[in-house]
Amino acid sequence: MAMPKYLYYYLFLDGKKRLMANLPSLQNLKKDYIEYILKVTDYNVSEASEILQISPPTLYKKLTHFHFS
């Protein structure tokens, strides 16, 4: 599985100025992480919510909030 792009920026970009210019927002980090967990679990909401340590209804609310299809 590909490395999430925010982790790539943190690990491989040199210089604080370049790093700061490329950092995503916290909302984008959350959305990317939820999407990553869903892919790892083959979109199994029960398993994903367990990994995320939230209830399945809460995960569904987050999916709606982040406009997942």
Buried (B, 14 or more C-beta within 10 A) or exposed (E): EEEBEBEEBEEEBEEEEEEEEEEBEEEEBBBBEBBBBBEEBEEEBEBBBBEBEBEBEEBEEBBEEBEEE
